[in-house]
Each structure stands twice: as structure tokens, then as C-alpha cells.
């Protein structure tokens, strides 16, 4: 039944073949194990990154506490400033407003608003921003609790600090003033929308949709709806 190999040379050849097959199997198993370990490490890193991103989307969110407009001309029904008070969501880390954006849809189109700490005339001094009319189209500025405009390095929300986002209601997409229209060509003053012929500012009965996007891409949506009638210049109306 069994065939015995009596030749010593044949017996050695069979042993070497078996050894080669065994080594090949070990190498294949080692390579497969290495692939599995690398894949597991990659998946773990990806899962951790995804988890952190998901946490940031929930926690690194900007809360809106109030939305008001300051009436600039009650006769023409226009605002001179839109002010949005913001704070960090509960449990959030520091949120840099200078790295945030506002996606706005208004009566005069849509635009992505970015932070600025410079007035429309290009001055590098934040203190030169006196009011919202000095802000160009597609920009927003930030005020602290004392009403002072702050630079990018200071516009950071944390557990104890709140800020107010300020927008020019005369500039696109809220009004129809463009970047070139906002700053008076004489170089001595800024222009309110109602001072320009055929210019329109965000005002009575107007609506706008905003999405405030934090640096972590967490989004806060809000709707601005202006009252149907203003009673006096300088009054603050809820939007």
C-alpha cells in the first residue's frame, strides 16, 4: 500500500520542496497580516477624524441671541445697520469669527460675507470704522460689548465673551450699493443708501436668509424679517 523511498537523495528533495512550500505560506500569511494591520490602522484614524468632525459640527456652532436693525431713515423706510448678537454654543471651544463666513440671500441677490477690520476706504485702522455704512459689500465687522469694532485677532468667541456682527444694509446683497458705491468718491465721507439716487437699502418689509458658518463648518441659520413700518430715526427694530 505504501511506497517507501529508500534513496537518500530522493528523500532530501521531498523535504526541501515541503520547506519551500511552508516558507511561501508563512510569507503570504505575513503579508496578509500586514495588510490587515495597516487597513485597521487607517480605518481607526479615519473613524477618529470623522468622529471629531461630527463633534465639531455639533459643538463648534455659533448661537444667535438677538437680531436688530437700526433705523437710518424712517421716511424712506431704510436701516443704517443690521446687528446680530452671537455667542458660542454650549460646550464649544473658542470660535474665531474672523475665520467664519456668512452666506446671505437678500433682496439684491446672494453673497458670501467675510470678516473685515478695515473701513471701505482701505485704512488699516479698525478705529476708523465708525458705523455700518463704512463697510463694503459682502463684508461684515464685529463689535465688542463696548460697541468698539475689533480686529481679527480679537474676534474670538469663548465661554465669557460675546460679540455683535455688524452688516451694512445698504450694500449688496441687502441693498444695491456695490463696493465702488459705498465709499464717497470725495474721500471725505461714507454714503448711506438713502443719500444715493436710485439706491436702496434693506428696510421695511424686506426679508433675508443668513447662514453663519463657523471655521469647523458648523452652520447656524436665521431669517431676518423687517417690520412693515418704522416710526423714528435711530430706533432699534427686531428683525
QUILIN-V858989 format. One record per pair of residues at least 4 apart in sequence whose C-alpha atoms are under 7 Angstrom apart, sorted by sequence separation. I is the first residue (numbers start at 1). GAP is how many residues later the second one is. If there is no record, write none. Layout:
# QUILIN-V858989
i=I gap=GAP
i=I gap=GAP
This chain:
# QUILIN-V858989
i=7 gap=4
i=8 gap=4
i=9 gap=4
i=10 gap=4
i=11 gap=4
i=12 gap=4
i=13 gap=4
i=14 gap=4
i=15 gap=4
i=16 gap=4
i=17 gap=4
i=18 gap=4
i=19 gap=4
i=20 gap=4
i=21 gap=4
i=22 gap=4
i=23 gap=4
i=24 gap=4
i=25 gap=4
i=26 gap=4
i=27 gap=4
i=28 gap=4
i=29 gap=4
i=30 gap=4
i=31 gap=4
i=32 gap=4
i=33 gap=4
i=34 gap=4
i=35 gap=4
i=36 gap=4
i=37 gap=4
i=38 gap=4
i=39 gap=4
i=40 gap=4
i=41 gap=4
i=42 gap=4
i=43 gap=4
i=44 gap=4
i=45 gap=4
i=46 gap=4
i=47 gap=4
i=48 gap=4
i=49 gap=4
i=50 gap=4
i=51 gap=4
i=52 gap=4
i=53 gap=4
i=54 gap=4
i=55 gap=4
i=56 gap=4
i=57 gap=4
i=73 gap=4
i=74 gap=4
i=88 gap=4
i=96 gap=4
i=105 gap=4
i=106 gap=4
i=118 gap=4
i=119 gap=4
i=130 gap=4
i=135 gap=4
i=143 gap=4
i=144 gap=4
i=150 gap=4
i=151 gap=4
i=157 gap=4
i=170 gap=4
i=171 gap=4
i=172 gap=4
i=177 gap=4
i=178 gap=4
i=184 gap=4
i=191 gap=4
i=202 gap=4
i=213 gap=4
i=214 gap=4
i=73 gap=5
i=105 gap=5
i=118 gap=5
i=129 gap=5
i=135 gap=5
i=143 gap=5
i=144 gap=5
i=150 gap=5
i=157 gap=5
i=169 gap=5
i=170 gap=5
i=171 gap=5
i=172 gap=5
i=177 gap=5
i=184 gap=5
i=194 gap=5
i=213 gap=5
i=214 gap=5
i=5 gap=6
i=72 gap=6
i=73 gap=6
i=104 gap=6
i=105 gap=6
i=118 gap=6
i=143 gap=6
i=144 gap=6
i=169 gap=6
i=170 gap=6
i=171 gap=6
i=172 gap=6
i=183 gap=6
i=184 gap=6
i=193 gap=6
i=194 gap=6
i=213 gap=6
i=71 gap=7
i=72 gap=7
i=104 gap=7
i=118 gap=7
i=142 gap=7
i=143 gap=7
i=170 gap=7
i=171 gap=7
i=183 gap=7
i=184 gap=7
i=193 gap=7
i=212 gap=7
i=213 gap=7
i=71 gap=8
i=72 gap=8
i=103 gap=8
i=104 gap=8
i=118 gap=8
i=141 gap=8
i=142 gap=8
i=182 gap=8
i=183 gap=8
i=193 gap=8
i=211 gap=8
i=212 gap=8
i=70 gap=9
i=71 gap=9
i=103 gap=9
i=117 gap=9
i=119 gap=9
i=182 gap=9
i=211 gap=9
i=212 gap=9
i=69 gap=10
i=70 gap=10
i=102 gap=10
i=103 gap=10
i=119 gap=10
i=211 gap=10
i=70 gap=11
i=101 gap=11
i=102 gap=11
i=118 gap=11
i=210 gap=11
i=211 gap=11
i=69 gap=12
i=70 gap=12
i=101 gap=12
i=102 gap=12
i=210 gap=12
i=69 gap=13
i=101 gap=13
i=142 gap=13
i=209 gap=13
i=210 gap=13
i=226 gap=13
i=68 gap=14
i=69 gap=14
i=120 gap=14
i=209 gap=14
i=225 gap=14
i=68 gap=15
i=119 gap=15
i=120 gap=15
i=208 gap=15
i=209 gap=15
i=224 gap=15
i=67 gap=16
i=68 gap=16
i=119 gap=16
i=120 gap=16
i=208 gap=16
i=67 gap=17
i=98 gap=17
i=207 gap=17
i=208 gap=17
i=66 gap=18
i=67 gap=18
i=145 gap=18
i=207 gap=18
i=66 gap=19
i=144 gap=19
i=206 gap=19
i=207 gap=19
i=64 gap=20
i=65 gap=20
i=129 gap=20
i=143 gap=20
i=144 gap=20
i=205 gap=20
i=206 gap=20
i=64 gap=21
i=65 gap=21
i=142 gap=21
i=143 gap=21
i=205 gap=21
i=64 gap=22
i=127 gap=22
i=142 gap=22
i=143 gap=22
i=170 gap=22
i=177 gap=22
i=204 gap=22
i=205 gap=22
i=63 gap=23
i=64 gap=23
i=116 gap=23
i=126 gap=23
i=142 gap=23
i=170 gap=23
i=176 gap=23
i=203 gap=23
i=204 gap=23
i=205 gap=23
i=62 gap=24
i=63 gap=24
i=114 gap=24
i=115 gap=24
i=116 gap=24
i=117 gap=24
i=126 gap=24
i=141 gap=24
i=142 gap=24
i=176 gap=24
i=204 gap=24
i=62 gap=25
i=63 gap=25
i=113 gap=25
i=114 gap=25
i=115 gap=25
i=116 gap=25
i=126 gap=25
i=140 gap=25
i=141 gap=25
i=175 gap=25
i=176 gap=25
i=204 gap=25
i=62 gap=26
i=63 gap=26
i=112 gap=26
i=113 gap=26
i=114 gap=26
i=115 gap=26
i=140 gap=26
i=141 gap=26
i=175 gap=26
i=61 gap=27
i=62 gap=27
i=111 gap=27
i=113 gap=27
i=140 gap=27
i=174 gap=27
i=175 gap=27
i=61 gap=28
i=174 gap=28
i=60 gap=29
i=59 gap=30
i=170 gap=30
i=170 gap=31
i=59 gap=32
i=60 gap=32
i=169 gap=32
i=170 gap=32
i=59 gap=33
i=60 gap=33
i=117 gap=33
i=135 gap=33
i=169 gap=33
i=117 gap=34
i=132 gap=34
i=137 gap=34
i=138 gap=34
i=60 gap=35
i=117 gap=35
i=132 gap=35
i=133 gap=35
i=136 gap=35
i=137 gap=35
i=132 gap=36
i=137 gap=41
i=137 gap=42
i=136 gap=43
i=136 gap=46
i=81 gap=51
i=80 gap=52
i=80 gap=53
i=98 gap=54
i=134 gap=56
i=98 gap=57
i=133 gap=57
i=97 gap=58
i=133 gap=58
i=96 gap=59
i=97 gap=59
i=133 gap=59
i=96 gap=60
i=95 gap=61
i=96 gap=61
i=94 gap=62
i=95 gap=62
i=111 gap=62
i=121 gap=62
i=94 gap=63
i=95 gap=63
i=110 gap=63
i=120 gap=63
i=94 gap=64
i=108 gap=64
i=109 gap=64
i=93 gap=65
i=108 gap=65
i=107 gap=66
i=108 gap=66
i=106 gap=67
i=107 gap=67
i=108 gap=67
i=105 gap=68
i=106 gap=68
i=108 gap=68
i=88 gap=69
i=87 gap=70
i=88 gap=70
i=88 gap=71
i=87 gap=75
i=86 gap=76
i=87 gap=76
i=86 gap=77
i=85 gap=78
i=86 gap=78
i=85 gap=79
i=84 gap=80
i=85 gap=80
i=83 gap=81
i=84 gap=81
i=83 gap=82
i=84 gap=82
i=83 gap=83
i=82 gap=84
i=83 gap=84
i=81 gap=85
i=82 gap=85
i=81 gap=86
i=82 gap=86
i=81 gap=87
i=82 gap=87
i=80 gap=88
i=81 gap=88
i=80 gap=89
i=79 gap=90
i=106 gap=101
i=107 gap=101
i=106 gap=102
i=105 gap=103
i=106 gap=103
i=105 gap=104
i=104 gap=105
i=105 gap=105
i=104 gap=106
i=103 gap=107
i=104 gap=107
i=102 gap=108
i=103 gap=108
i=102 gap=109
i=103 gap=109
i=102 gap=110
i=101 gap=111
i=102 gap=111
i=101 gap=112
i=100 gap=113
i=101 gap=113
i=100 gap=114
i=100 gap=115
i=99 gap=116
i=79 gap=122
i=78 gap=123
i=79 gap=123
i=78 gap=124
i=79 gap=124
i=78 gap=125
i=77 gap=126
i=78 gap=126
i=77 gap=127
i=62 gap=152
i=61 gap=153
i=77 gap=153
i=60 gap=156
i=74 gap=156
i=61 gap=157
i=63 gap=157
i=74 gap=157
i=60 gap=158
i=61 gap=158
i=62 gap=158
i=74 gap=158
i=57 gap=159
i=61 gap=159
i=74 gap=159
i=56 gap=160
i=57 gap=160
i=58 gap=160
i=73 gap=160
i=57 gap=161
i=72 gap=161
i=71 gap=162
i=72 gap=162
i=71 gap=163
i=70 gap=164
i=71 gap=164
i=70 gap=165
i=71 gap=165
i=70 gap=166
i=69 gap=167
i=70 gap=167
i=68 gap=168
i=69 gap=168
i=68 gap=169
i=69 gap=169
i=68 gap=170
i=69 gap=170
i=67 gap=171
i=68 gap=171
i=67 gap=172
